[in-house]
Amino acid sequence: MIEQPPTPPLPSLPPAAPAWVAHAVPRPADRRRGTTLVELLLVLAVGAVLLGLGVPRGRALLDHLAVTAAREEIAGMLHRARALAHEASGATLLVDVDAESMTLVGSDGGVRGRLLLAERGLDLSTSGSGGVIDMTWNALGWGVITSRTLVVRRGAGEARVVVSSRGRATRR
């Protein structure tokens, strides 16, 4: 008689579970997706703490940027007044400290530019007396000015523009 090799056993299937067990334990594919209320509150609390830490620094940065931009605009107005004086035989820059504004007037009396700092929440002060300061440049572009320091402030930010007696501006 010829011997035959043994046949491998057939893979067996797991025993079938009763119907009530299949519904009692959810399978991973059947689980609900999403977050719990506790997880959501935890994320919101962490976000609030981070926002609370960043707001004061952000406000100080915005104040610094605002006064720096105003300083550059003031220096630009001073340079523009000097150039206008060359071009039109004189120019006057009226700095109204109380109204926190600057107005550039040509030799013909026409307004050539205006800078309103109060609209941006900026405070303008100067060395010396307040009121309206009259800065005049002659046809050669030389200022007939007493030396002044214009200071722009907002919150924690401060910037200065020093105007020499010859009408030249230096940023500080």
Secondary structure, DSSP 8 states (H G I E B T S, - for coil): ------------------HHHHHHS--GGGS--S--HHHHHHHHHHHHHHHHHHHHHHHHHHHHHHHHHHHHHHHHHHHHHHHHHHHHT-EEEEEETTTTEEEEEETTS-EEEEEESGGGT-EEEESS--SEEEEEE-TTS-EE---EEEEEEETTEEEEEEE-TTS-EEE-
